Amino acid sequence: MRLFIVPIRFRRRADARDMFGGVGILLENDVARHRADVEALHTFEGTDTMQSLIVGKDITGVSAYKS
């Protein structure tokens, strides 16, 4: 689920930043705080590539990488 939600959130926050212009990058603004939250979520839970590799291994039983 996270694999699909986070990219959508990235696009929405970019749209919001563009609508607010320069004010959208100020940390006092909710848009900038949301951006920081999305970045933290992306970093904390791992990149999309790693998530895809893990899910692929669970589904197929075949590892795409060597440990």
Secondary structure, 3 states (H helix, E strand, C coil): CHHHHHHHHHHHHHHHHHHHHHHHHCCCCHHHHHHHHHHHHHHHHCCHHHHHHHHHHHHHCCCCCCC
